[in-house]
Amino acid sequence: MMKPTASLVPLLESFFTQRLMSQRQSSPQTISSYRDTFRLLLRFTQQRLHKPALDGRGVIAGWC
């Protein structure tokens, strides 16, 4: 039986909009830093696994 996978895209969106912006009232610079860090992580993942970082469902490829 396959385990359910959560799509990364909605999780990241809710993290940015709900957690950082609403709950933490983070500055735009902080939010930009988090965004850039996630981009670097996905780029690193893509290079390390030699496949696209996200599949068509927004799930990190090779992590499920």
N, C-alpha and C positions, 0 to 999 in steps of 0.2 A: 504494500500500500504506500502510495506516495505521500510525503508530508506536505501540508499546505505551505505555500510560499507567499510572503508579503511583497508587494511591489514596492520597490525602493522610492520611486518617484513620489507617490502620495505621502509616504512617510517623511521624506525630506521636506516636501511642501508644508506639511503640518508642523514639522519641527521649526521651520523658519517663521511661519505665520503665527502659530499659536504659542510656541515656547519662547522663541527669541523676541518677537515683536510685541506680543500681548502680555505674556506673563513676566518676562524679564525686562521688558522695555529697553532692549539693547539698542545701541547706536547703529546707524547705517554702516559705519565702518566695521563694527563687530560682525554684523550680518554679512557684509562683503567678505570678511576674512573667513568665516565659516563656509560660505559658498565656494570660495577659491580653494579651500582645503579639501572639500569634497570633490571638486574637479580634479585636483592633483591625485587624490586617492583613486578615483576611477581611471585616470590615465595610467597610473602605476599598475593597477590591476590588469588593465588591458595589455600593457607591455609585458607583464610577468606571465600572464596566462596565454598570450599570443592569440587572443580572441576578443571580440567586442566586450567591453565592460558590462554593458546592459543588453539584455536580450529584448525582444519585441514587447515583452510584458513589463519592462521596467525592473526586472530582477537582475541582480548581479550574476553574470554568467560564471558558472563554475563554483558558486558558493552554495548551491542547493543540492 
